[in-house]
Amino acid sequence: MALTTPISTDALGLLAQPGTPIAAKLAVKFAVVVTTWATRRRTRLALSRLEPWQLRDVGLTPEDALSEGRRVFWRV
C-alpha cells in the first residue's frame, strides 16, 4: 500500500498566485478530491475487515463498522 504525503499549505498557496493557470488549479483540486475518495474507500474497506476484538479496541461495535463500511466513498 502506498503512503501519501499531504500537500503543504505553502505548496497550495502557490496555486493562488495571480499567474497560475486555471487548468492547473482545477487539476490540483481534482487530484485532491480523488485522493480523498481513495483514502475513504481504503479506510472503510479496512474497517469492515477488522475482527470484533479490534473493533472493541477502537470503540466501535460490529454494527457501526458494517454501517461505515457500506457507505459510499464520496459521502463524508
trRosetta pair geometry for C-beta under 8 A, 3 or more apart (Angstrom, degrees):
i j d omega theta_ij theta_ji phi_ij phi_ji
1 42 7.5 124 -145 -164 125 140
4 35 6.4 138 -149 -162 167 123
4 39 7.5 -88 29 -77 139 115
7 11 4.9 -111 -177 79 92 130
7 12 5.7 101 127 -50 118 96
7 28 7.9 93 -112 -166 177 112
7 32 7.4 -78 22 -93 133 105
8 11 4.8 100 59 4 80 99
8 12 7.2 -152 97 2 45 85
9 12 5.6 -55 -146 44 38 109
9 13 6.0 51 150 -33 67 103
10 13 5.4 -49 -149 28 30 119
10 14 7.2 42 150 -28 59 93
11 14 5.9 -41 -165 15 36 115
11 15 8.0 36 142 -17 58 96
12 15 5.7 -44 -167 22 49 114
12 16 7.5 48 141 -21 67 100
12 28 7.4 162 -121 153 79 142
13 16 5.6 -52 -160 27 46 114
13 17 7.9 68 145 -40 63 83
14 17 6.0 -26 -170 -8 45 115
14 20 7.2 125 140 -78 66 133
15 20 5.2 139 -157 -172 47 167
15 24 6.6 -154 -131 122 96 102
15 25 5.3 128 178 -104 113 79
15 28 5.8 -103 -98 43 154 159
16 20 7.1 48 20 20 7 143
17 20 5.2 108 65 -24 80 103
20 24 5.5 -110 179 74 91 128
20 25 6.0 97 129 -53 118 98
21 24 4.6 96 67 1 88 102
21 25 7.2 -155 98 -4 49 84
22 25 5.6 -54 -152 37 38 113
22 26 6.2 36 152 -17 70 107
23 26 5.8 -56 -146 40 31 110
23 27 6.2 35 155 -24 65 107
24 27 5.7 -52 -144 34 30 113
24 28 6.5 26 158 -15 63 105
25 28 6.1 -59 -151 37 28 106
25 29 6.3 25 154 -15 64 109
26 29 5.7 -57 -144 40 32 110
26 30 6.1 35 155 -22 66 107
27 30 5.7 -54 -147 36 28 113
27 31 6.4 30 153 -19 63 106
28 31 5.6 -53 -147 36 33 112
28 32 6.4 35 153 -21 65 103
29 32 5.7 -51 -149 33 32 113
29 33 6.5 32 153 -18 64 105
30 33 5.8 -56 -150 36 31 110
30 34 6.3 27 155 -15 66 108
31 34 5.9 -55 -143 40 30 109
31 35 6.1 31 157 -19 65 110
32 35 5.8 -57 -146 39 27 111
32 36 6.3 30 154 -21 63 107
33 36 5.7 -55 -149 35 30 113
33 37 6.4 29 154 -18 64 106
34 37 5.7 -53 -148 37 32 112
34 38 6.3 32 153 -20 65 106
35 38 5.7 -53 -145 36 31 111
35 39 6.4 33 154 -20 64 106
36 39 5.8 -55 -149 36 29 112
36 40 6.4 30 153 -18 64 105
37 40 5.7 -54 -149 36 31 111
37 41 6.3 31 154 -19 65 106
37 73 4.7 77 -167 142 82 118
37 74 6.0 -7 -116 -83 111 65
38 41 5.7 -54 -147 36 31 112
38 42 6.2 27 156 -16 65 109
38 73 7.6 34 -73 -169 22 144
39 42 5.9 -57 -144 40 29 108
39 43 6.0 26 158 -17 65 111
40 43 5.9 -60 -143 40 26 109
40 44 6.1 21 162 -15 65 111
40 73 4.7 136 92 -153 113 76
40 74 7.9 152 76 -64 152 21
41 44 6.1 -60 -144 40 24 106
41 45 6.2 24 157 -19 62 110
41 73 4.1 -19 -65 -98 92 130
42 45 5.8 -56 -146 37 27 112
42 46 6.4 26 155 -17 63 108
43 46 5.8 -56 -148 38 30 110
43 47 6.3 33 153 -22 64 107
44 47 5.5 -50 -145 34 33 115
44 48 6.5 33 156 -20 64 104
44 68 5.9 -144 -132 142 93 83
44 69 5.1 150 171 -121 86 47
44 71 6.3 -122 -131 59 150 91
44 73 7.2 -148 24 -94 138 72
45 48 5.9 -55 -150 34 30 110
45 49 6.8 21 153 -14 62 110
45 69 6.9 99 -98 -145 29 93
46 49 5.8 -66 -153 38 33 109
46 50 7.2 52 150 -45 64 91
47 50 6.0 -34 -159 -4 38 116
47 60 7.9 -9 -165 81 109 170
47 65 5.3 -155 155 -149 93 91
47 68 5.7 -41 113 99 149 122
47 69 5.5 -154 88 -74 96 92
48 65 6.0 154 -101 156 46 94
48 66 6.7 84 -126 -107 90 44
48 68 7.6 -156 -64 86 83 80
48 69 2.9 91 -73 -125 115 150
48 70 7.8 112 -95 -41 134 58
50 54 4.2 -123 -174 90 106 126
50 55 5.3 132 111 -57 124 81
50 58 7.9 -29 177 19 168 129
50 65 6.3 -115 51 -143 110 152
51 54 4.7 93 56 6 76 105
51 55 7.2 -141 96 -7 40 86
52 55 5.5 -53 -147 34 35 113
52 56 6.5 38 154 -21 66 101
52 62 5.7 -35 -104 -64 89 113
53 56 5.6 -47 -150 31 35 114
53 57 6.8 44 148 -25 62 100
54 57 5.5 -47 -156 26 37 118
54 58 7.0 16 153 -2 65 103
55 58 6.2 -67 -153 46 35 96
55 60 4.5 -87 -171 79 91 92
55 61 6.7 63 145 -159 130 7
55 62 6.0 141 60 -73 171 57
55 64 7.6 150 -170 64 122 103
55 65 5.4 -84 -115 -40 130 139
56 59 7.4 43 -171 -76 33 24
56 60 7.7 -112 -73 56 25 53
60 64 4.4 -130 -164 83 94 130
60 65 5.3 101 136 -53 133 90
60 68 7.9 -55 -150 8 144 138
61 64 4.7 103 51 1 76 100
61 65 7.2 -144 93 -2 43 85
62 65 5.6 -55 -147 39 36 112
62 66 6.1 38 154 -22 68 106
63 66 5.7 -53 -145 37 31 112
63 67 6.2 32 155 -20 64 106
64 67 5.8 -56 -149 36 28 111
64 68 6.3 22 156 -13 65 109
65 68 5.9 -57 -144 42 30 107
65 69 5.9 31 156 -22 65 112
66 69 5.7 -56 -141 38 27 112
66 70 6.4 24 159 -18 62 109
67 70 6.2 -62 -152 35 26 107
67 71 7.2 40 149 -38 59 95
68 71 5.8 -39 -160 5 39 117
71 75 5.2 -111 178 72 107 124
72 75 5.3 87 66 1 80 106
